[in-house]
Amino acid sequence: MTWDKDARAADPASSEDGVLAAPEITDTECRQCGTLIAGLNGRYACPLCGWVNHHSEGHADLPTAQDDLDHPARKKSRRARP
C-alpha cells in the first residue's frame, strides 16, 4: 500500500506526517447479549459472550503489517551493531 497526502487526509486515523493518531474509545451494546462494551475506533469484542464485530465495521482502515514498527520484515533490514 502506498500512502499519499490525499489518502491520509481522508483517513481520520492518520496525521499529516504519516504517524497514526491515538485510537478513539467508543462504546456500544453487544449485538448478541446486550452488554455495554467499549472498543477502539468502532471495533468491539464482548468479554461475556464472545461476540466480535467484523474489522471492516471500524471507523478507519487498519494499519498494514508494514506500518507496524515491530513487524519481522523491519527487523531483518536493520544492521547489526559492530
ChimeraX attribute file (.defattr): number of C-alpha atoms within 10 A of each C-alpha:
attribute: neighborCount
match mode: 1-to-1
recipient: residues
	/A:1	7
	/A:2	4
	/A:3	8
	/A:4	10
	/A:5	11
	/A:6	9
	/A:7	11
	/A:8	17
	/A:9	13
	/A:10	11
	/A:11	13
	/A:12	14
	/A:13	20
	/A:14	19
	/A:15	15
	/A:16	12
	/A:17	8
	/A:18	14
	/A:19	11
	/A:20	15
	/A:21	11
	/A:22	11
	/A:23	14
	/A:24	12
	/A:25	11
	/A:26	14
	/A:27	15
	/A:28	14
	/A:29	13
	/A:30	21
	/A:31	12
	/A:32	12
	/A:33	12
	/A:34	12
	/A:35	14
	/A:36	11
	/A:37	15
	/A:38	17
	/A:39	16
	/A:40	15
	/A:41	19
	/A:42	20
	/A:43	20
	/A:44	22
	/A:45	16
	/A:46	20
	/A:47	11
	/A:48	12
	/A:49	12
	/A:50	10
	/A:51	14
	/A:52	14
	/A:53	14
	/A:54	11
	/A:55	13
	/A:56	11
	/A:57	12
	/A:58	15
	/A:59	16
	/A:60	17
	/A:61	14
	/A:62	12
	/A:63	12
	/A:64	9
	/A:65	12
	/A:66	12
	/A:67	14
	/A:68	11
	/A:69	10
	/A:70	10
	/A:71	12
	/A:72	11
	/A:73	12
	/A:74	13
	/A:75	10
	/A:76	9
	/A:77	8
	/A:78	8
	/A:79	7
	/A:80	6
	/A:81	4
	/A:82	3
